[in-house]
Amino acid sequence: MTFRKYLTGLLLLTFFLLIAGLVINSLANAGIRIIDVSVLTFCFLIISIIAIYIFHRGQKKEPDNQTMHILVAISVKLLLELILVLVWFIVAKKKGTASLLLFFVLYLAFSIFSIYLMLNTLKHKSL
């Protein structure tokens, strides 16, 4: 797959999550501000784009370098998500239950997408 297809999938996921957050908030009156949903979704989008870019760049290398790029992509994703956790919960002081649930739902959505994309690409290649 090309990086454009990866990016298109990520943008579709982001659009779906933003619309779902807006609908759930308006129907259930969950107390989540749409600004929080937007900011957090775009933060996860940027983190996923960085990780997938590193992964995609590694697919063009030799098999030894491919493995290193995969490990670096996953490590960078984890590190950036940990920094996002610190900023979101400690600096921005988003400590409500709705904020916590929003964070983990978005974390799972973007992580599952990234892992699925990487595993689906590696299924067709041998390292």
N, C-alpha and C positions, 0 to 999 in steps of 0.2 A: 504494500500500500504506500501511497505517497503521503507526504506531510499534509497536503491539502485535504485529503480524505480524513486524516486524523483530526485536523482542525475543524472541518465541517461537522464531524461527529461531536466534538466538544462544544461547538457553538450551538448545535441542536439540543444537546443535553442542558446547556446553560439556559437556553430559551425556555425549554420545557420546565425546568426547575423554577425559573422566575414566574412563569405563568401559574404553576401549581402553588407556589407560595402566595401569590396574589389571590387566587381563588380560595385557598384554604383560609387565609386570613379574613377574607370578606364573608365567607359562609359560616365559619366557626367562631369568628371574633376571638382569635387565639391570643391577641395582645402582642403580636409580633409586628414591628414596624417594617414597612416595605423597604425602607432605607437599609435596615439591618440585613434583610434578605439579599438585597442587591449588592451591598458591599461585600458580604461574606461569599456570595456566589462568584463575584468577579475575582476575589482573592484566590479562591480555589481554582478558578479558570486559569489564572496566570500561573499558579503553581503547576497545574497539570500541563499547560503548554510548555513550560520549561522542561519538565521531566520527559515529555513525549518528544520534544526537540532533541534532547540529549540521546534518547533511545533511538530515534530515527537517524541521527547522525552516525550512531554506532553501527547501524545496519549496513552502511556502505564500506565499513572497514573489514579487515581480516578477522577470522573467527576469534583469535585471542583478544583483539581489541573490542569485538562485539560484546564479549562477556564483561569486560571492564566497563563499557559504556552502560550496559544494563544495570550493573551494580551501582554505578555513579548516579544514574537516573533515579533509581529507587531511593538511594541515600539522600540525594538532594531533595526529592519530594518529601521524605520523612522529616528532614531538617527544617525545610521551609514551613511544613505544617506544624511542627513544634513551635516555631517562632510565631506563627499565626495564633496558636493556642495562647501563648503568653500575652501577645498583644490584645487579643480579643477578650480574654477573661480577666487579666490583671490590669492592663493599661486602660482599656475601654470600660472596664467594670461591668461587663455583661454577665451577671450572675443569676439571672432568673431561670426558671425551669424551661420556659419557652426558648430562651436563647441557647441553653445547653442542648436541647433537643434539636433545634435548628442546626447548630454546629455539627452534631454527629450525623444527622441525616445527610447534610451536604458532604461531609467527609466520606461517608460510606458511598454515596452516589458517584463522586469523582474518583474515589479509589477503586471501586469495582469497575468503572469504565476503563481506567488506566491499566489495571491488571488484566482485564479481558483483552484489551487491545494488544498488550505485550505478549500475552500467552497465545493469542490467535496468530500473531506474526511469527512467533517462535515455533509454532506447531509445524510450519512449513519449512523451517530451516533447522539444520543441525549445527550445534556449536562444537 
